[in-house]
Amino acid sequence: MSGRVVEVVTEMVSPMLEKMELELVEITYRKEGPNWILRVAIDRPPEGVTIDDCERVTKALSKALDEVDPIETAYYLEVSSPGAERKLKDYIDLQKQIGRYLHLTLKQPVKGKDTLIGYLKGADENQAIVLENEDGLWEISYSQVSRARLAIKF
């Protein structure tokens, strides 16, 4: 049931988000305790989303869901950002983060480092990543990355 709900909601919300110049990151529909929760994570790379963006999407999606009524059980709708340090799912997701501060975990050390933290300066079609930090510019292949996530600079 949850897979079908995710499919239907994805079809409904995608055109809405496109008009609002937002991006769908993830939809989950699962039971937590006695309640069903429909979570929709949205983003606007590279600057991120605001509370106002989440409110606009909540209102539009709630109205559309009420009209179509594709979910048989009672549920709670939550629309939010994907998080300040969210995991980047794939290379396409990474390409959208140019200029953002990232944390990369490497499969094998490069110049003695198994993690790199810095600003993403480039991610080209050959899957070469350019990251800049206090040690300079790092150019590595996406295939060398085991995990990538956004990071917060303190």
ZIMOBEL-V346167 format. One record per backbone hydrogen bond with DSSP energy under -0.5 kcal/mol. NH is the residue of the N-H (numbers start at 1). CO is the residue of the C=O. If there is no record, write none. Layout:
BEGIN
nh co
NH CO
NH CO
END
This chain:
BEGIN
nh co
5 1
6 2
7 3
8 4
9 5
10 6
11 7
12 8
13 9
14 10
15 11
16 12
17 13
18 14
19 15
20 16
21 18
22 17
23 43
25 23
25 41
26 41
28 39
30 37
32 35
35 32
37 30
38 76
39 28
39 37
40 78
41 26
42 40
42 80
43 23
48 44
54 50
55 51
56 52
57 53
58 54
59 55
60 56
61 57
62 58
63 59
64 60
65 61
66 62
67 63
68 64
69 65
72 70
76 36
78 38
78 76
80 40
82 42
86 83
88 148
89 87
94 90
95 91
96 92
96 93
97 94
98 95
99 120
100 97
102 118
103 149
104 116
105 147
106 104
106 114
107 144
110 113
113 110
116 104
118 102
119 132
120 100
121 119
121 130
122 130
124 128
127 124
129 140
130 122
131 129
131 138
132 119
133 136
136 133
138 131
140 129
140 138
142 127
144 141
145 142
146 105
146 144
147 105
149 103
150 86
151 101
154 152
END
